[in-house]
Amino acid sequence: MNSKITLSVIKADVGGYVGHSCIHSDLLEMAKERLGKAREQDVLIDFHVARCGDDLELIMTHTHGPDSETIHKLAWNTFVACTEVAKELKLYGAGQDLLSDAFTGTVKGMGPGVAEIEFEERKSEPVIIFMADKTSPGAWNLPLYKIFADPFNTAGLVIDPAMHEGFVFEVLDAYGRKKITFSCPEEMYELLMFIGAMRRYMIRSVRRKDGTIAAVASTQKLSLIAGKYIGKDDPVLIVRCQSGLPAVGEVLEPFAFAHIVEGWMRGSHRGPLMPVAFYEANPSRFDGPPRVIAAGFQISHGKLIGPRDLFDDPAFDEARRKANEIANYLRMHGSFEPHRLGLEDLEYTTMDKLMKKLESRFIPE
């Protein structure tokens, strides 16, 4: 029997209520019903259904390992069932993240976002699952760098002997379809050169030097999969905490800075990533600004003890205030950069069609 636990977080936008702002409770209930049956049949050890904005998040523990066809099929069928409910209610964008009519053995490359982590439970196993809406996977780059490489953020990098050697970052080149690893602190400058370009290079996982898995992020980019604009990717991130890994407070600390990410309205603008409580994850102003929630769990024999709403804390009020100030400033730019993304970022929107339409009107200088 597999002694390791797998924590799978699989998300999809299967219908917005109203517009792109939230999820109808009937979709959450359908997801709970589907996953509840799977738990009764011992397919799952435990589960939790969450949402951030208009994204449905399936949080599952099991012993099937990452990339399990059984678990991915369960998630896919759950999203399909929820899509049918969304269609009946005429919710907006029903099933928009499901890019195929048939399951192919994995949800990867089919639209949903996936983050999975396999580990042997420690004496105490705290994890934080971050879920974001109206942004893209590159949004995790800055927080992950600060959590695992910046001693000004994470005192444990200096104080804790188990972390003193540093961490190894796996970085995905989303456009080149290849990956590279950087060992920090010795390759910190090389790492920063790449992950500062958040659109193309994304941190996919972080490990301690001894191989202990510490964090895994979803890196699916819908526009690259579909070959057309269908919105941003609303990523998820799993981070293990404490006992030789960054403390819960060190993992949360980077989000006290509402850093600028891409996404927001029509996936074509930049805005501040606002840390909010579960009940405030309802992006509405200009379909935003981008939101992130943090669900804390203690895992005990595969059971999900939680969640604790970790951003439901007045300590993050200043970050929210600053995010609103930044949002006001950027919105005043309207269709001008840097609020709107650059031309190279608009290749899957109306810009491409407009350029073709007007091509004959361009005259050599």
N, C-alpha and C positions, 0 to 999 in steps of 0.2 A: 504494500500500500504506500502511496506517495505521502511522505511525511511533510512535504512542503505545502504551503497554502498559496493559492493564486488569488490575487485581488484584481478583478477586471472592472474597468470603468469604460462603458461604451455609450456614446451619446448620439443623438440625431435630432434634427428639427423635422417634426412630422406634422406640424400645424400650429399656427400662431393664433392667440386670443388676447386682445384684438390686434389685427395686423401682426407685427413682429414683437409685441411687447411682453407676452406672457403665454402660459399654457392653460388650457381648460382642465378643470378637475377630473372630467371624465377620462381624459387620456392618462392621467396619473393612476386612476383607479384600474383602468384596463391593464396598465403595465404591472401594477401590484398583483392583480389577479393572475396574470401569466407567470410571473416570477414566483408567486406563492405556490402555484401548482408544481413548478420545477423543484422548489425546496421540499415539498411533500414527497416527491419522487426521488429525492436524494441526488438530484442533478446539481443542486446548489447546497452549500452549507447555510448561507444566509444571503440576504439582499437588502438593499435600500433603494427606493425610487426618489429621485430628486429632480429639481428643475432650476435652470438659471435663464431668465428671460424666456425665450420661446424654445429652449432646448430641453429635451427629455433626457435625463441622465440615469443610466442603469448601473448601479454599484453592486457587484456580486463577488462572493467568496466561494471557492470550490477547490477541488484537488485535480483538475484536469490539465493544469499547466497553461501557459500562454498559447495563443493561437489555436485553441481547441475548437474543432469544428462543432462539437456539441454545444459549447457556450456561445459561439458566434451565431449558430443557427437559432438558438433560443433568443438571442438579442434581436436578430433579423425578424423572426416571426413575431416578436413582441412589437417591434416598430411597425410591421405591416398591419397588425391588428389595431394598433393605435391610429394608423393612417386611415383605416376604414371608419373609425369613430370620427376622426377629424373631417373626413369627407362628408359624413352624415350631418355634421354640425356646420358645414361650409366654412371651416376654419381656413385662415389664410396660408397659402403655400403648403397644403396638405401633402405630406410625403416628399417634400422637396429635397431632402437629403438622401433619398433612396434612389440611386441612379440606375437601377436594374429591376426587372420584373421577377428575377429568379435568383435564389441563393446559390453561390458558387463554391461554398466550402469555407469562406471567410468573409467578414464584412469589410476587411481592408481593401481599399480600392473601389468600394461600392457606395461610398458616401459618408457613412457614420464615422465619427472619430473614436479612436481606441487608445487606451493606455492600460497596460497590464504589467503586473509585477509579481514575481514568485519568490518566496522566501520561507525560511524556517522561523517560526515565531520565537521571539526572545522572551525573557521572563516578563517583560512588559512591552507591548507592541503598539505604540501610538503612531497613527498616520494622519496626514491631512490630505484631503482631496480638494483641489482647487478647480472650480468650474467657471468659465468665462463666457460672456455673450457679447456679440458685436465686435469681435476682434479675431486675430489669426494666431497660429502656433508660435510665431516669433515673439509674442507677448511674454512668454515665459523666460526668454533669454536673460534679460536684466535681473529679474528676481533669482533665477537659478545661479547666475554668476555671483550675486551678492551672498546668497545662502551658503554656497560651497567653496567660494574662493576669496571673499572679501573679509579680512579680519576686523575691519571697522564695523561690519554688520554682525559677524559670527565670532564671538569671543572664543568659542570652543576651538577654532583653528589655531589659536595661540595657547589656550589653557588645557585643553583635553588631549592627553597623549595619544588617544585612539584616532584623533583627527589631525594630528600635527603633521603627518606626512602628506596630507592633501587628498585630492580627489581627481578622478579621471572623467572627462566629459566626452560623450559621443555626440558628434555634430553631424546633422544631415544636410547635404546639399540638395534642396528640394527640386532644383531645376536640372542639376547634373546627374541626379539619381545615384548618388554615391555618398559615402560617409567617411569621417575621419575622427580620430580620438586625440585629445589633448590632455596631457598630464599637468596638473597644477599643484604647487605654484610655479614650477620651473618653466612651463609653457604658457603662462598667463597672457603675455603680450600677443602671442600667436592666436590664442583663443579669442581674445577681444577683437582682433582684426576681422575675424569671421563673424562672430555672433553679433557684432554691432550692425551688420547688414541683416536685419531681422526678417526681411521678406524672403531671402534665399536660403540663409543658413539658420538652422534651428537646433537647439539642444534637445536631443531625444532621450538621453539617459545620463545618470551620474552614478558612479561607483566609488567607493573608498578604495584606496590602493591595494587592500587585501582582497578585493573582488566583491565585497559586500554591496549589494544593490541598495541605493539610497533614494533615487527618484527616477520616474519615467513619465514622459509627456506624450500626448498625441501630436502627431506631425502631419496629419492628412490635410492637403490643400485641395478643396473641392474644384476650384477652377482648373487646376492641372489635371485632375482626374477626368472631369467632364469636357474639357476643352472649350468651355464657355463660361460666362459669368453666371454664377448661381448663388452669390452671397459669400460671406466670410465663413470661417471654419469653426469658430467658437470652441476653443480647445479645452482639454482637461489635463490635469497634472496630479500625480500621486507623489507624495514625499513622506518617507519614513523619518521618525524623529527620536531623539534622546539616545542614551546608552551608546556612545561612540559615534553618534550622528548629531547634526545640529538640533538644539532644543526647540520645542514648539515656538517659543517666543522669538528665536533667531530665524525660524522659517517664515514667520508672519511679518517680521520687521521690514523687509523690502517693500511691502505693500503700503507702508505708511507714506511712501512717495508715489504719488499718482503719475507714473511715467507715461509718456506718449506712445500710443500703439496705433496700428492701422486697423481700419474696419469702419465702425460707426455706420452712418447712413449709406445704404446700398454697397457697403463694403469698400467705399471709394474715398474715405476721409480719414484723417488722423484725429485722435482725441485722447483724453486722459483715461487711464484705467482706474475706475473708482471701486474701492473695496466696500462692499455693502453687506448688511445682514440678509438672511434668506428672504425676508418679506419685502426687502427693497430692491430685489433683483428683477425690476420691471422697467427696462430701458424704454423711455417714451419720448424724451426731448430729442427731436431730430433722429428718432430711433436710437437714442443713446443717453448720455455718453456710455462707452463700453463699461461693463460691470464684471466684477469677480467676486465670488463667494468662497468661503473656506469651511468645509465640513470636517470636523475632527472626530476620529473614532479611536477607541481602544479595541484591538482585535484579540479575542480570547477563544482559542480553539476554533478559529474560523468565524466566530460570531462577531457581528458588528455592534459594538457597544457604543451607541451614539445615534445621531450625530450631535456634536456641540457646534453651535453657530459661532465660529471664532471671530468673525468681524462684527458681531453684535456687541460692540465695545466702544464706549466714548473715546477711548484712546485713538480711534481711527477717525474721529470727527474732523480733525484738521485736514486729513487726507481728502475727505469728502468735500470739505469747504474749498480746498485748493483745486480739486478736480472741477468743481463748478466754476471757479474763477478762470481756470484754463479753458474750459468749454466756452465760456462767454467770449474770451479773447479770440479763440480759433473760429468760432461761428461768425464773427464779424468779417472774416476773410471771404465768406461765401464760396464761390467757385474758384477762388484763387489758391494756389499753393502758398504755404505748406499745409493748409487745412485739407484741401483736396490733394489726393495722391498725384505723383508725377505721371507723365504720359506712359512711361514704361510699366506703371502699375495699373493702367487702365486698359490693357490690351484685350481684356475679355468683356469690356463694357461697350456702351454706344460709340465710344471713340473710334474703335476699329472700323465700324460700319460707316461712320461719318467721314473718316479719312478716304475710304474707298469711293464714297459718293462724290466727294469734292476733288478727287485726284486729278481730274481733267482741267480743273480751274487753277491748278498750281502752274505758274509760268516761270521758266528759268530766268534768273536775275541777269 
